[in-house]
Amino acid sequence: MSRSRVVVVGAGFAGYQTVRTLLRRVPSHVEVVLLNPTDHFLYVPLLPQVSASILEPRRVTVSLTHTLPGCRLVLGEASGVDLQTRHVRYTDPEGHEGELRYDKLVLSVGSVNRLLPIPGVAEHAKGYRGLPEALYLRDHMIRQLELAADAEDENEQEARATFVVVGAGYTGTEVAAHGQQLTRSLVARNPRLRSKPLPRWLLLDLAPRVLPELDARLSRTADRVLRRRGVDIRTGTSVREATHDGVLLDDGEFVATRSLIWCVGVRPDPLVQDLQLPTEKGRLVVDEYLGVPDHPEVYACGDAAAVPDLTGPGEFTPMTAQHAWRQGKTAGQNVAASYGSGAPQPYEHHNKGFAVDLGGVQAAANPWNVPLAGPLAGAVTRGYHLMSMPGNRIRVAADWLLDAVLPRQAVQLGLVRSGSVPLDTSSPELARTPRQ
């Protein structure tokens, strides 16, 4: 008899935890297959530190084959699911198409950059969802300041030294915080830039405050730290149009810049819509056991799933790593339960707080709703990340120590070019090869 097969699509927070839980619980006659475009799990919360030259890229990537022994890894990007024949279609890294049969399916395909119908944004902005985008931004910031140092026109100097971040949520706030510190350090070490205007950072959001989805105390702490460093925070403001030379704000002001960083939020992977199943704001509707109604063999979790929030009746859990990580564990338990290992459990999670890294020793955190700021919050935030990472803890801690005592290595490697990280992509984890 052939082995029963569970296919997990996507190795983000939800998918990785699903597989890890399955490997511990399912009987030996069940094969666990993970379909993912890369061979690693990406610890997304530390991406801003990669862009800021604090962490090396490999530090935030954890090998799937080494940390998930017993799982069959298939490298490929899912392109469709046939619910009738129970097959997942995919395209491998060399462009070949294939299919995977499944008996149970867990969809944890995550999310991509959320676009808005604003002229020029898709052409001139860069998102921040994957490692290629983080590496591109690192090179881009260094390159723009080097070009500014060599420019003779003052307007060009100012434009190249101006960086606009749209979206003051978790990601945008951390990108602006770390980016501002990196560019300041670059100026301090470049004699040709010291006499020129300091780098200018703008952080925009239509919301009335930064970190609008988090506790107001975290918002006030982040706002105070960023403003003290010189970040120009514009709440109630967004972009009306983007061009090669800059951005037109919705209040009529034109800001000359070569750097538009798009962090306005995320949307579920387009694969979810292609399933032709009920959705809630683009997310696949599931029950409290993470099962898809009318398809008992299909489960979904993470950003791709609209999971009922049992702590807030009538609501759905937000698209955060904290929920995705814990939903993955529940999905793994419930799939294992369908094979007779344990009993199914509903997903219920009470918020344990958030932590926002603001660079240096500064952070804003509220573990178990205890508000913290300054160096103490910074220590708690880094401790939280070390505990949450499934690998590379010693290497990450070593990079933090080196950053504390040595100047950052600020050279552009040129490995990821502009055309390789389009804003409108269904796979931000992959660098695209521009068409000739």
PyMOL commands that set and color helices and strands:
alter all, ss='L'
color gray80, all
select helices_A, chain A and resi 13-25+44-51+57-60+64-67+121-124+131-150+154-160+170-188+216-229+271-274+302-304+321-338+367-369+374-388+393-405+418-420
alter helices_A, ss='H'
color red, helices_A
select strands_A, chain A and resi 4-9+30-36+40-42+61-63+72-75+77-82+87-91+97-101+104-107+111-113+162-166+200-205+232-235+239-242+246-249+254-256+259-262+266-268+279-280+283-285+291-292+295-300+305-306+355-357+363-365+372-373
alter strands_A, ss='S'
color yellow, strands_A
deselect
rebuild
show_as cartoon
